[in-house]
Amino acid sequence: MTGSTGPARLATRRSTMATSQSRMVADAITERTGRAIELVLVTSFGDVTKAHLTQLGGTGVFVNALRDELLADTVDFAVHSLKDLPTAPADGLVLAAIPERDDPRDALCARDGLKFADLPAGARVGTGSPRRVAQLAALRPDLVYVPIRGNAETRLGKVASGELDAVVLAYAGLGRVDRLADVTDVFDPEQVLPAPGQGALAVECRTERRDGDLAYLASVDDPATRLAVVAERVVLAELEAGCAAPVGAHARYDADGRELRLRAAVVAIDGSEAVRGERAATLDAVTDLDGAVALGRDLARAMIADGADRIVAAAFAERDTPSEP
């Protein structure tokens, strides 16, 4: 068993963003429990492949290598971006903690300080997310949406070089790599719903260790965030979609911290068609996990009845259709 003596070993991807957010979790654990943590850098398939995530299906490409280390018991726990985590449970692993979520919104980083509404017709906007393309195209069908991938620095460099007029990235991620100064506009969830779990982190470990020698992981768990992202991810699971699907969802508690309000949208890739829905329930933010599951399931099934599954299927069919040479 690792970590029984000396620092606990935290598996993380090698990117600047991944190591930054992993260090945030490590420092919080150490501050709250005194437990020393060391980072173990792991290369995932998603980090080395040149294929776009839409071609890969997205699901699991950034997390499987970390999970392999966990199952081999060579590390104690791993930190993931929650939006990258498949919705299906992984045998032998458990979500030991979901820290308090950072800002879940999407952000525009454009040349000349331009806001989204001020981009000229035909401007080239880079994003690797079908969800973003679909919702942005519904707002501005006159723009050209360019599939890109790479870390935040690489994507921002395409704007600086003039290859693109703008890119869209997660606001929280930009904050974690100290690039918020590049943000020229931020999309309210009323305009563009974020990915389920966006802005949140996931702390994963072997199931049998969560309540034993890794009980200190609970020190960084935020119950209200956990219930919100569970509701969002249930929508994704019920639609049988993955992180590469054009599905947005966002749940948040009201000012009193009693009612959890969940909104979701499934939008055709070209923005021409959408199914949107909203549900709310009074849930105890600490204990009512079953209520969060029921809330997400109720909303997803209502959206399926309105044709959301058909839009998801069409998006996957478009992804899987080979383009002409």
Sequence and secondary structure as in RCSB ss.txt:
>XXXX:A:sequence
MTGSTGPARLATRRSTMATSQSRMVADAITERTGRAIELVLVTSFGDVTKAHLTQLGGTGVFVNALRDELLADTV
DFAVHSLKDLPTAPADGLVLAAIPERDDPRDALCARDGLKFADLPAGARVGTGSPRRVAQLAALRPDLVYVPIRG
NAETRLGKVASGELDAVVLAYAGLGRVDRLADVTDVFDPEQVLPAPGQGALAVECRTERRDGDLAYLASVDDPAT
RLAVVAERVVLAELEAGCAAPVGAHARYDADGRELRLRAAVVAIDGSEAVRGERAATLDAVTDLDGAVALGRDLA
RAMIADGADRIVAAAFAERDTPSEP
>XXXX:A:secstr
 TTSSSSEEEEEESSHHHHHHHHHHHHHHHHHH   EEEEEE  HHHH  S HHHHTSTTTTTHHHHHHHHTTSS
SEEEEEGGGS SS  TTEEEEE        EEEEEGGG  GGGS TT EEE S HHHHHHHHHH TTSEEE   S
 HHHHHHHHHTTS SEEEEEHHHHHHTT GGG  EEE TTTS   TTTT EEEEEEGGGTTTTTGGGGGG  HHH
HHHHHHHHHHHHHTT  TTSSEEEEEEE TTS EEEEEEEEE TTSS EEEEEEEEE  TTT HHHHHHHHHHHH
HHHHHTTHHHHHHHHHHHHHS    
